[in-house]
Amino acid sequence: MAFHIGKNCKIDPSVVFNVKDGFIGDGAIIHVGARIEGTKVEIGRGAYIDRYSMIGGGSAFAPGAHLI
C-alpha cells in the first residue's frame, strides 16, 4: 500500500496525513491545519481543502473503509 501525491499540488507544511493507501490528484490545494486520515483516501485532481478541515478519522480506519 502507498499514498501518492500528484503533480503541482500545494500542501501547507502543517497538514497532517495519516493514510495507508490512496492518492491526491494533480493540482490539489490543501491549506494550513488540515488533517487527512483513513485506511484508503482518494482526493481528486484540483481539489481544494480549506484551513483546518478534517477528512476521515474514526470509522475511516475500519476494514474496507474507502473515502473518495
C-alpha positions as CSV (number, residue, x, y, z in Angstrom):
1,M,0.0,0.0,0.0
2,A,1.1,3.5,-0.7
3,F,-0.1,7.1,-0.7
4,H,0.8,9.2,-3.7
5,I,0.7,13.0,-4.1
6,G,0.1,14.3,-7.7
7,K,1.9,16.9,-9.6
8,N,1.7,20.6,-8.9
9,C,-0.1,20.2,-5.5
10,K,0.2,23.0,-3.0
11,I,0.2,21.5,0.5
12,D,0.9,23.5,3.6
13,P,3.7,22.0,5.8
14,S,1.3,21.9,8.8
15,V,-1.1,19.4,7.0
16,V,-1.2,16.0,8.8
17,F,-1.5,12.9,6.8
18,N,-2.4,9.6,8.5
19,V,-3.3,7.5,5.4
20,K,-2.3,4.0,4.4
21,D,-3.3,3.9,0.8
22,G,-4.7,6.3,-1.9
23,F,-3.8,9.5,-3.6
24,I,-4.2,13.2,-4.0
25,G,-4.8,14.2,-7.6
26,D,-2.8,16.7,-9.6
27,G,-3.1,20.4,-8.7
28,A,-4.8,19.9,-5.3
29,I,-4.6,22.7,-2.8
30,I,-4.6,21.8,0.9
31,H,-4.4,24.7,3.4
32,V,-3.0,25.2,6.9
33,G,-4.0,22.8,9.7
34,A,-5.9,20.3,7.5
35,R,-5.9,16.7,8.7
36,I,-6.5,13.8,6.4
37,E,-6.9,10.3,7.9
38,G,-8.1,6.9,6.8
39,T,-7.2,3.4,5.5
40,K,-7.8,4.4,1.9
41,V,-8.4,8.0,0.8
42,E,-8.7,9.3,-2.7
43,I,-8.8,13.1,-3.3
44,G,-9.4,14.1,-6.9
45,R,-7.4,16.5,-9.1
46,G,-7.9,20.2,-8.5
47,A,-9.4,19.5,-5.0
48,Y,-9.5,22.5,-2.6
49,I,-9.3,21.6,1.1
50,D,-9.8,24.7,3.3
51,R,-8.0,25.7,6.5
52,Y,-8.4,23.3,9.5
53,S,-10.5,20.8,7.6
54,M,-10.8,17.3,8.8
55,I,-11.1,14.5,6.3
56,G,-11.7,11.0,7.7
57,G,-10.8,9.8,11.1
58,G,-12.8,7.4,13.3
59,S,-14.5,4.8,11.2
60,A,-12.3,5.7,8.2
61,F,-9.9,3.2,9.7
62,A,-12.4,0.3,9.7
63,P,-11.6,-2.6,7.5
64,G,-12.8,-1.9,4.0
65,A,-13.3,1.8,4.6
66,H,-12.7,3.9,1.4
67,L,-13.1,7.7,1.3
68,I,-13.5,9.2,-2.2
